[in-house]
């Protein structure tokens, strides 16, 4: 029955789809204001299964109401586990019909980076707000197209930078903003873990793999958030110690960033080394974080004796609730599409530096 419905929906004509889009607009305009926004997860891999779905059982401003998957067996499992109505289950072919579903307010794209642009744009055209996992996309051009599509369709685009919603990370961001210890002089930011998988998208160049397509963004974010500035140049070096696994992409990346104020950042990221720390040295003191970007337990200290330790129940639940409040109140998102674009500009420059062996202006 499920497959028959999907085949039917995927064969609808463009004219029928246009009618559905109009219906969706009318429904949105006349629907009463919701106390909780409905979220549909696109892609049911580890992050959706083990982190986002459980977090959505803790949220106050949103709830899990739909899924998009290419695996019928997963659809049946999720349908039973989370009591998801049949009409809120989609596959990648009939995804656009989500436009006609008033239960779903937000589409959360949790796919390999190479697929982010396609599904963010399709969701925006369907009139749905979008949450997109990091990194935003493999290229600046992709990011710009995603931002443009969301703006054109008057929907919000939030990037899943859970750490920016974490009060522990916000604590050291505040130090930079207030210049509590003077100007930043040097940052050391590291994020990595040992990944022994061989067929995951993270080892596949076409899917957006490579360490800069995953952990590298945490190392980069650590430096950007610590300084409160955007880097102006970078020099980088890529390496691989396990070419039998990392045939197409880098396993480890080291890069040095220069900032307008004169601050510098030494960043390391790897799929072959366990590391997760941040040290910020200022004119008159320091801040240390370890871990700096975990799912939980981020903590640190300052040279004046201040302890950074604000336990939270779920980063992901806090992230989604705060992003939903921004949608409900039409206020600024903590990490909009433009924030994702800023990182990818640097990532592109990092790869250019690796190729040329020289410093690259950003």
Secondary structure, 3 states (H helix, E strand, C coil): CHHHHHHHHHCCCHHHHHHHHHHHHHHHHHCCCCCCEEEEEECCCHHHHHHHHHHCCCCCCEEEEEEECCCHHHHHHHHHHHCCCHHHEECCCCHHHHHHCCCCCEEEECCCHHHHHHHHHHHHHCCCEEEECCCCCCCHHHHHHHHHHHHHCCCCEEECCHHHHCHHHHHHHHHHHHCCCCCEEEEEEEEEEECCCCCCHHHCHHHCCCHHHCHHHHHHHHHHHHHCCCEEEEEEEEECCCCCCCCCCCCEEEEEEEECCCCEEEEEEECEEEEEEEEEEECCCEEEECCCCCCCCCCEEECCCCEECCCCCCHHHHHHHHHHHHHHHCCCCCCEHHHHHHHHHHHHHHHHHHHHCCCEEC
